[in-house]
Amino acid sequence: MISGMGGRGGIVRRMLRAAYAPMAVLALWQAAAWLFDHPVVPGPVPALAELGMQVARGRILLDTLASSGRALAGMALAVAVGLPLGLVMGKSRRFGPVLRPLAYLLFPVPKIAFLPVFIVLLGLGNASKIGLLFVIVVFHIVLAVADGVGEIAPDYYSALRVLGLRRPGIYRHLVLPASLPRLLSSMRLSAGTALSVLFFAENYSTRHGLGAFVMNAWIMADYPTMYAGIVALALLGVGMFQAIDLVQRRLCPWLGS
């Protein structure tokens, strides 16, 4: 009986923790609507009602799928390129001193300023948007992974060599697992940046996408619909964070939950 009550209490606590953040955001949102008392800041009720209607119509679902596809494609490409480059930059005595100054020089450059270049080279479609996301995210991943590799104590390498592991085994059992937490942390930070850049990139020659959805509503002064798109964009970001957390629990169980 006591254990059953404890189990129900744990479920209630988890539900309260899960509900705390959205309830706090909704309360602050409603307070802002009362404070400004202007159509450009509608309360959460009309915005969420409009979101429900847009979901029922199916339009915003198509826009969300288009935006999520571009974001995931850009980040997946960045991981595919940035992870091996970061490993090499952090581990290789030959290539590391060459790659690190280049990364330090190029990382602070505002890549979004090169959007016209991407449009000319890759066209107005998805390729230029995904390419822009890739260039912005890949530097986060390269530097984070290189730092993770650089934090490995030399004694660990010596211990694995004593056990008879060669370079592929050392990378598999030490270097890659040690760099995964840094990689996943950089992906969390990059997810917010990627969505911000995607919102900007989807404002040119885009038929489907949450950025275009929000801007079209703003142009029409349809503020509840505009905020519905913003909420959908925020939910997409939350979904990306949850996916990264799930990957971390699977690949890095030693970090705990």
C-alpha positions as a Python dict, from the first residue, in 0.01 Angstrom:
ca = {
    (1, 'M'): (0, 0, 0),
    (2, 'I'): (276, 242, 95),
    (3, 'S'): (479, 153, -213),
    (4, 'G'): (171, 211, -431),
    (5, 'M'): (119, 552, -273),
    (6, 'G'): (486, 631, -326),
    (7, 'G'): (456, 530, -689),
    (8, 'R'): (156, 754, -744),
    (9, 'G'): (333, 1037, -563),
    (10, 'G'): (630, 999, -795),
    (11, 'I'): (404, 1016, -1100),
    (12, 'V'): (239, 1330, -964),
    (13, 'R'): (577, 1494, -901),
    (14, 'R'): (693, 1414, -1254),
    (15, 'M'): (370, 1554, -1396),
    (16, 'L'): (411, 1872, -1194),
    (17, 'R'): (771, 1912, -1310),
    (18, 'A'): (664, 1862, -1670),
    (19, 'A'): (379, 2113, -1638),
    (20, 'Y'): (577, 2380, -1452),
    (21, 'A'): (768, 2528, -1746),
    (22, 'P'): (477, 2562, -1994),
    (23, 'M'): (248, 2699, -1724),
    (24, 'A'): (509, 2959, -1625),
    (25, 'V'): (555, 3062, -1989),
    (26, 'L'): (180, 3091, -2042),
    (27, 'A'): (145, 3301, -1726),
    (28, 'L'): (422, 3539, -1835),
    (29, 'W'): (271, 3555, -2184),
    (30, 'Q'): (-71, 3646, -2045),
    (31, 'A'): (85, 3906, -1815),
    (32, 'A'): (263, 4062, -2116),
    (33, 'A'): (-67, 4072, -2307),
    (34, 'W'): (-235, 4253, -2017),
    (35, 'L'): (60, 4489, -1972),
    (36, 'F'): (93, 4601, -2335),
    (37, 'D'): (-279, 4576, -2418),
    (38, 'H'): (-207, 4585, -2792),
    (39, 'P'): (-319, 4358, -3079),
    (40, 'V'): (46, 4278, -3159),
    (41, 'V'): (69, 4093, -2824),
    (42, 'P'): (-239, 3872, -2807),
    (43, 'G'): (-288, 3644, -2510),
    (44, 'P'): (-209, 3273, -2524),
    (45, 'V'): (-573, 3166, -2554),
    (46, 'P'): (-643, 3315, -2902),
    (47, 'A'): (-297, 3212, -3025),
    (48, 'L'): (-333, 2852, -2906),
    (49, 'A'): (-689, 2837, -3042),
    (50, 'E'): (-557, 2950, -3379),
    (51, 'L'): (-280, 2691, -3357),
    (52, 'G'): (-542, 2422, -3303),
    (53, 'M'): (-737, 2541, -3607),
    (54, 'Q'): (-421, 2549, -3819),
    (55, 'V'): (-339, 2193, -3711),
    (56, 'A'): (-691, 2083, -3803),
    (57, 'R'): (-650, 2237, -4147),
    (58, 'G'): (-314, 2063, -4191),
    (59, 'R'): (-127, 2367, -4320),
    (60, 'I'): (96, 2423, -4021),
    (61, 'L'): (182, 2053, -4003),
    (62, 'L'): (319, 2071, -4356),
    (63, 'D'): (517, 2382, -4266),
    (64, 'T'): (653, 2214, -3954),
    (65, 'L'): (761, 1907, -4151),
    (66, 'A'): (935, 2128, -4408),
    (67, 'S'): (1123, 2326, -4142),
    (68, 'S'): (1216, 2017, -3939),
    (69, 'G'): (1344, 1844, -4250),
    (70, 'R'): (1573, 2136, -4335),
    (71, 'A'): (1696, 2170, -3976),
    (72, 'L'): (1766, 1798, -3937),
    (73, 'A'): (1937, 1776, -4275),
    (74, 'G'): (2166, 2070, -4195),
    (75, 'M'): (2254, 1938, -3849),
    (76, 'A'): (2305, 1580, -3968),
    (77, 'L'): (2541, 1701, -4239),
    (78, 'A'): (2725, 1916, -3983),
    (79, 'V'): (2770, 1615, -3751),
    (80, 'A'): (2886, 1392, -4038),
    (81, 'V'): (3157, 1644, -4129),
    (82, 'G'): (3226, 1809, -3794),
    (83, 'L'): (3270, 1495, -3582),
    (84, 'P'): (3564, 1347, -3778),
    (85, 'L'): (3721, 1690, -3824),
    (86, 'G'): (3694, 1757, -3451),
    (87, 'L'): (3848, 1419, -3368),
    (88, 'V'): (4138, 1488, -3601),
    (89, 'M'): (4183, 1843, -3475),
    (90, 'G'): (4187, 1730, -3114),
    (91, 'K'): (4402, 1419, -3155),
    (92, 'S'): (4632, 1459, -3452),
    (93, 'R'): (4967, 1624, -3389),
    (94, 'R'): (5010, 1671, -3763),
    (95, 'F'): (4675, 1818, -3866),
    (96, 'G'): (4556, 1965, -3535),
    (97, 'P'): (4790, 2267, -3538),
    (98, 'V'): (4679, 2339, -3896),
    (99, 'L'): (4303, 2298, -3846),
    (100, 'R'): (4265, 2480, -3514),
    (101, 'P'): (4384, 2827, -3632),
    (102, 'L'): (4155, 2797, -3935),
    (103, 'A'): (3859, 2709, -3713),
    (104, 'Y'): (3935, 2996, -3476),
    (105, 'L'): (3960, 3238, -3768),
    (106, 'L'): (3642, 3127, -3947),
    (107, 'F'): (3417, 3056, -3647),
    (108, 'P'): (3346, 3422, -3551),
    (109, 'V'): (3267, 3521, -3912),
    (110, 'P'): (2890, 3594, -3944),
    (111, 'K'): (2804, 3320, -4194),
    (112, 'I'): (2450, 3447, -4244),
    (113, 'A'): (2604, 3741, -4430),
    (114, 'F'): (2695, 3490, -4702),
    (115, 'L'): (2331, 3403, -4766),
    (116, 'P'): (2338, 3577, -5109),
    (117, 'V'): (2641, 3365, -5201),
    (118, 'F'): (2458, 3045, -5106),
    (119, 'I'): (2157, 3156, -5311),
    (120, 'V'): (2371, 3219, -5618),
    (121, 'L'): (2569, 2895, -5584),
    (122, 'L'): (2295, 2660, -5461),
    (123, 'G'): (1979, 2823, -5587),
    (124, 'L'): (1664, 2940, -5413),
    (125, 'G'): (1549, 2596, -5296),
    (126, 'N'): (1633, 2379, -4997),
    (127, 'A'): (2000, 2338, -5085),
    (128, 'S'): (2093, 2698, -4999),
    (129, 'K'): (1900, 2685, -4671),
    (130, 'I'): (2053, 2354, -4566),
    (131, 'G'): (2397, 2472, -4674),
    (132, 'L'): (2367, 2785, -4461),
    (133, 'L'): (2262, 2579, -4158),
    (134, 'F'): (2550, 2339, -4216),
    (135, 'V'): (2815, 2613, -4230),
    (136, 'I'): (2685, 2773, -3910),
    (137, 'V'): (2651, 2452, -3706),
    (138, 'V'): (2961, 2264, -3821),
    (139, 'F'): (3204, 2500, -3646),
    (140, 'H'): (3025, 2454, -3313),
    (141, 'I'): (3063, 2078, -3348),
    (142, 'V'): (3426, 2080, -3465),
    (143, 'L'): (3545, 2297, -3177),
    (144, 'A'): (3336, 2116, -2914),
    (145, 'V'): (3458, 1771, -3020),
    (146, 'A'): (3820, 1889, -3040),
    (147, 'D'): (3796, 2028, -2686),
    (148, 'G'): (3644, 1702, -2563),
    (149, 'V'): (3929, 1502, -2712),
    (150, 'G'): (4184, 1745, -2569),
    (151, 'E'): (4051, 1684, -2217),
    (152, 'I'): (4139, 1312, -2223),
    (153, 'A'): (4423, 1242, -1980),
    (154, 'P'): (4733, 1084, -2141),
    (155, 'D'): (4723, 802, -1883),
    (156, 'Y'): (4409, 665, -2046),
    (157, 'Y'): (4589, 623, -2378),
    (158, 'S'): (4877, 448, -2203),
    (159, 'A'): (4640, 211, -2024),
    (160, 'L'): (4468, 110, -2347),
    (161, 'R'): (4799, 55, -2524),
    (162, 'V'): (4907, -171, -2239),
    (163, 'L'): (4588, -370, -2297),
    (164, 'G'): (4691, -415, -2659),
    (165, 'L'): (4451, -174, -2831),
    (166, 'R'): (4568, -10, -3149),
    (167, 'R'): (4456, 322, -3294),
    (168, 'P'): (4111, 208, -3422),
    (169, 'G'): (4033, 49, -3085),
    (170, 'I'): (4151, 356, -2896),
    (171, 'Y'): (3926, 579, -3105),
    (172, 'R'): (3631, 344, -3059),
    (173, 'H'): (3663, 279, -2686),
    (174, 'L'): (3812, 608, -2561),
    (175, 'V'): (3826, 904, -2798),
    (176, 'L'): (3477, 877, -2944),
    (177, 'P'): (3296, 811, -2611),
    (178, 'A'): (3489, 1096, -2446),
    (179, 'S'): (3388, 1339, -2721),
    (180, 'L'): (3017, 1242, -2730),
    (181, 'P'): (2906, 1459, -2433),
    (182, 'R'): (3070, 1762, -2589),
    (183, 'L'): (2917, 1678, -2926),
    (184, 'L'): (2567, 1650, -2782),
    (185, 'S'): (2605, 1971, -2581),
    (186, 'S'): (2713, 2157, -2894),
    (187, 'M'): (2414, 2014, -3080),
    (188, 'R'): (2181, 2151, -2812),
    (189, 'L'): (2334, 2496, -2846),
    (190, 'S'): (2335, 2468, -3223),
    (191, 'A'): (1968, 2365, -3237),
    (192, 'G'): (1853, 2707, -3119),
    (193, 'T'): (2092, 2882, -3356),
    (194, 'A'): (1982, 2660, -3643),
    (195, 'L'): (1614, 2740, -3590),
    (196, 'S'): (1688, 3113, -3570),
    (197, 'V'): (1883, 3103, -3894),
    (198, 'L'): (1622, 2881, -4055),
    (199, 'F'): (1350, 3133, -3968),
    (200, 'F'): (1550, 3399, -4152),
    (201, 'A'): (1636, 3173, -4446),
    (202, 'E'): (1274, 3066, -4497),
    (203, 'N'): (1174, 3423, -4571),
    (204, 'Y'): (1289, 3402, -4932),
    (205, 'S'): (1142, 3187, -5204),
    (206, 'T'): (981, 2946, -4957),
    (207, 'R'): (641, 2791, -5010),
    (208, 'H'): (634, 2574, -4698),
    (209, 'G'): (813, 2644, -4370),
    (210, 'L'): (742, 2798, -4032),
    (211, 'G'): (952, 3103, -4108),
    (212, 'A'): (738, 3183, -4411),
    (213, 'F'): (423, 3100, -4214),
    (214, 'V'): (508, 3350, -3939),
    (215, 'M'): (614, 3627, -4177),
    (216, 'N'): (305, 3587, -4397),
    (217, 'A'): (85, 3622, -4089),
    (218, 'W'): (282, 3929, -3977),
    (219, 'I'): (242, 4094, -4318),
    (220, 'M'): (-133, 4033, -4298),
    (221, 'A'): (-137, 4171, -3940),
    (222, 'D'): (-290, 3838, -3830),
    (223, 'Y'): (-118, 3831, -3493),
    (224, 'P'): (-288, 3524, -3340),
    (225, 'T'): (-178, 3323, -3646),
    (226, 'M'): (170, 3472, -3621),
    (227, 'Y'): (200, 3360, -3260),
    (228, 'A'): (61, 3019, -3353),
    (229, 'G'): (355, 2982, -3589),
    (230, 'I'): (597, 3099, -3320),
    (231, 'V'): (457, 2838, -3081),
    (232, 'A'): (497, 2571, -3349),
    (233, 'L'): (858, 2682, -3399),
    (234, 'A'): (918, 2663, -3024),
    (235, 'L'): (764, 2315, -3008),
    (236, 'L'): (993, 2207, -3291),
    (237, 'G'): (1290, 2327, -3086),
    (238, 'V'): (1165, 2141, -2779),
    (239, 'G'): (1129, 1827, -2989),
    (240, 'M'): (1487, 1861, -3112),
    (241, 'F'): (1613, 1903, -2754),
    (242, 'Q'): (1418, 1598, -2641),
    (243, 'A'): (1560, 1394, -2928),
    (244, 'I'): (1916, 1496, -2835),
    (245, 'D'): (1847, 1405, -2470),
    (246, 'L'): (1721, 1064, -2582),
    (247, 'V'): (2036, 1005, -2785),
    (248, 'Q'): (2246, 1108, -2484),
    (249, 'R'): (2067, 860, -2257),
    (250, 'R'): (2131, 584, -2509),
    (251, 'L'): (2491, 665, -2599),
    (252, 'C'): (2616, 819, -2272),
    (253, 'P'): (2441, 632, -1987),
    (254, 'W'): (2724, 721, -1749),
    (255, 'L'): (2604, 1084, -1752),
    (256, 'G'): (2275, 987, -1591),
    (257, 'S'): (1942, 1153, -1676),
}
